[in-house]
Amino acid sequence: MSPETMSSWQGSWQFWALLSAVFAALTAIFAKVGVENINPDLATFIRTVIVLASFAIILFGTGQFRTPGPISGRTWLFLVLSGLATGASWLCYFRALKLGPATLVAPIDKLSVVLVALFAFVFLGERPSASGWLGIGLIAAGAVLLALKK
């Protein structure tokens, strides 16, 4: 792959979404092992501290940790809501991993893909194509099939 192609690929949302999926998968595996002998809420707290420290290092190391300028109230509101939703998601995810196998917890967690599509349709006015809806339906069906007890 040429440097130009690689640079172009790294600037695409698909590249970062794929990396997100890889790291989310690793999160499930690492968390399942890490939560074995600890309270899941404490495990979530430890994970959160690690995430905060990692981002601080990245921001300081890249010179991005500076005053962003004025931030609107709407922006603050939705960032706070997003943070609260993230925290709730992480708490629930770690609790589910503590109680169940990662191979069953992860597919149900990935129903978030289906919910994002539905919420984006209702609240953001996004309109997936027919093939997009088919894919969303297949994700839902796959998650349900994977999560069914054998």
Secondary structure, 3 states (H helix, E strand, C coil): CCHHHHHHHHCCHHHHHHHHHHHHHHHHHHHHHHCCCCCHHHHHHHHHHHHHHHHHHHHHHCCCCCCCCCCCHHHHHHHHHHHHHHHHHHHHHHHHHHHCCHHHHHHHHCHHHHHHHHHHHHHHCCCCCHHHHHHHHHHHHHHHHHHCCC
